[in-house]
Amino acid sequence: MMASRPLALINARLVDPASAYDGPGALLVRDGVIRDRIEGADTGAISQDAEVIDARGAMLCPGLIDLRVKTGEPGAEPKETLKSAALAAAAGGVTSIIVQPDTDPAVDDPSVVDFILRRARDIGLVHVYPAGAATKGLKGERMAEIGLMRDAGCVYVTDADRPIVNSKVFRRLLAYARGFGVLVAHRPADPWLSAGAAASEGELAGRMGLPSVPAIAEKIMLERDLALVELTGGRLLVDQITTACALESLERGKARGLDVTATTSINHLSFNEVDIGDYRTFCKVDPPLRSEDDRQAVIEALASGLIDIVVSAHAPAPAEDKRLPYDEAAPGAVGLQTLLPALLALHHEGRMELLDLMAKVTSRPAELLGLKAGRLAKGAPADLVLCDLNAPLVVDPAALKSKSKNTPFDGRRLQGVVRATLVEGRQVYSAD
């Protein structure tokens, strides 16, 4: 069989957090993998028979890996299908998505894991990896078939937005998952303090008359989780840390050598509680938007490395679920297409170096899940994004590929336009 024609991406600014390289260069791609990487402006060694894409100085980096994506398939396809989520991911430079298990039916059985993987293969756009349910039906009572789901292809287990309240169940889960080498993700939120909350507790929520949750609810549950990690030796992924007080607990846990990784969402890096404004339901997310002091603390924790990974927390909701009184509206925001330009705002503002920032959505999640992607190296999958770092962008919900258009970035001016996305060397998105 004749080998496919190679693809050369030249005149690029290579940004590869895995090797700490940020400079001019080119890549040669063939048969779905990176065959050669040339550093410097001289691209004379590139194969003469290659198809050429001239990056014209744009950033060429590994495709983004988004650890927390909700879809509506199976069971709620009007919100989002796997295909519409994949289209949004490709348009946002995201080449791998981990879909959450809170579907209908829940992803608590190997057969549902297999269904998602087969659907993703049929769609043929980006890589789709299922997260399995930690407990049957996401009810927090009995463990799901963790070992069988791992063998079927799930990459970690979680009950998504639902905290596992029963400490005995969570202890068993951590211990059992450790035996299979499975990562457990958990939302740190005390369920009693959080019940019915639509905003963060404080002067603003009180003035607006919104049911609220104190920041301490995050710290309380995280302290319990860290204690059980210490007891069991399990692996924990803290699912969206958003408050300064919880960051103190995370820092102590990591200092004790616990196997703990933490994420935060792009929403909590970009917005604070004031953005609710005149009851803007598109800014209602879960966890709720926090104070500006919390937002700044989260940014500093990201820059210092205390927070390891940034997620889009993509959670589609149709208009009829959002255009309701604020405390009745569904929480959540779509984020696959806005993740990269919103994240780049921290670079443009001088808050983080570009290499460190991009590591949070490329090499770091790849290392955590044991994926081969997330790096620009010979033999690595050619999962790539070409992005014009300085190109201006005004977010238009109508232009989003997601079926739902619930974005808090509506009308926001950002910098960073995705020019092309490649998955295993195939161009799955082009701005042209």
Secondary structure, DSSP 8 states (H G I E B T S, - for coil): ------EEEEEEEEEETTTTEEEEEEEEEETTEEEEEEESS--TTS-TTSEEEE-TT-EEEE-EEEEEE---TTT-TTT--HHHHHHHHHHTTEEEEEE-S-SSS-S-SHHHHHHHHHHHHHH-SSEEEE-EESBGGG-SSSB--HHHHHHHT---EE-TTS----HHHHHHHHHHHHHHT--EEE----HHHHTT--EESSHHHHHHT--EE-THHHHHHHHHHHHHHHHH---EEE-----HHHHHHHHHHHHTT--EEEEEEHHHHH--GGGGTTT-GGG--SS----HHHHHHHHHHHHHTSS-EEE--B----HHHHSS-TTTS---B--TTTHHHHHHHHHHTTSS-HHHHHHTTTHHHHHHHT-S-SS--TTSB--EEEEEEEEEEE--GGG-SSS----TTTT-EEEEEEEEEEETTEEEEE--
